Amino acid sequence: MTSTLYQQIQQFYDASSGLWEQIWGEHMHHGYYGPDGNQKKDRRQAQIDLIEELLTWAQVQHAQDILDVGCGIGGSSLYLAQKYNASATGITLSPVQASRATERAQVAGLSTRTEFQVADALNMPFADASFDFVWSLESGEHMPDKQKFLQECYRVLKPRGTFLMATWCHRPAMSPNKPLTLDEQKNLEEIYRVYCLPYVISLPEYEAIARHLCFQNIRTADWSKAVAPFWDIVIDSAFNPAAILGLLLSGWTTIQAALSLGLMSRGYQSGLIRFGLLCATK
């Protein structure tokens, strides 16, 4: 991972994670609003429902050693450790997030079964075959080398272990004659700039990488409709007095991200942005 991108991502989450937790809670990811996105529910419940729906879809019934790649402040790690009575390790580029996740584990009484550290997902500090469940919820979009990312997840996965990722994608090119338009490319570039992303790829491209790496039992799904309402809900809640004060204290990068929330909402509406799922075994 390039040092410049590494620093941008670290600084972005160092600055914004405290505000996110204060205003929206511990889960820094989309919510699930039913297969067609029509269910009305509390935002936090929708985020928990997304975790449960992902686990059900991937048929993850048990786990002992879990790796959470891009763990944020530990929301998913702690949830999974508690659900499966398992050990969980979370990695993030943000020292602020790793420290806060460790604090939250202590409060939850899970400090003996969880560990959080600053680490690069493209060069993970773990031995081969260390985890029976590798979980990546909305971190793939930050990876500057998608193949190396999946390769590292494969490397640290135990034989017969499960890999489950959900990530931001762009629409598939229907054919070589229908590539992304110039307007679509410009929209993506703006999203990349605001959210510190190197680039995103389509779900079929992720599937091709997984097949090349010899993952087995590969399944994919597009849950864009199910999660798209999340952005409008966040937009509605972003400009209350507490959120505005928090934004002002968090700095320009966080303010810029908040002011650009509509980019993602419009991306889903146009079909450019997709929420892609991939699960597989080793």
Steps between C-alpha positions, in 0.01 A plus 500: 500500500644836404603713794295796379177300475580329832532841667183634338290206619655509846441873539145475364397237755705649782303822451152362430461187715428684823225703338351193333483316833357803681223564249436161335648232727760229474413352159668684213323331210175483303171376640265237359146611409355181352573343159335790318600771747141562607515413868486791745721453801736671741839565336699314765267201481542504123877480545471204737255339259758535223751300703244228571376488140857467372571214739178325400569548129853360536375216725752577774377287790811491718846653525792475740767737373365807319687769310321831439683679217428870537350475847416864567441549872424131545126491433499183291793337681331520838164396358648193331713403800194511722269326253732206437677495839816536293831681497511800268786709365435834333738699284474863389730770367378741768673504842201693635264223389721221638525674837126565520418142398726374780320725750161379381611137533595562864162656574324207331702246701657362182859618538632145554344381175565797274804686372522814288808624321619739233591295195501511121250256348732449202779377730330349802717409800350152537622151418345300220175323591438698822123559481197287421284806417628811321248785496534818295210744526549807281879505497577359153428837341802646684744240364737627230567146376182290501678180399762534775220567748311182414828310481586601856151404621546161333846456652392555862183289459507145634414212266119470478473845662256763377575836342216754491526849360257782424641794312420804290513421129414673175254359250625221276583587142227315312742441215828645369280734301338646812780623728446758770404836350706814553235634738506175698878513520485859624243404766722217618805725512312738728401215731860376502626847594251555782523155659873430444448214255755397237233351271216248504428211263192305400375192680575271200861622517520402867360158412762456228777584747362252753490225239855577392614467862336156525227592747232230503118510520492862383168681525419862425198727540406862437319653799491857371123535538512362854753755627441810283256672746783523752653809343182706501446409865853608591457823303180577696682450831828669409392858549349507847672737747715229662617369165578847367708585807681167472572563134649841573728349762603206280664703226467560130532141372207388714294806406570432133390137535177606672424760234556233234267233640269562204764364263437148628123542510496617138744226405258235620206671332676506164623141529866602488577402860435139600524318833671174416525182708741211455541193716729205439695227674859381486 
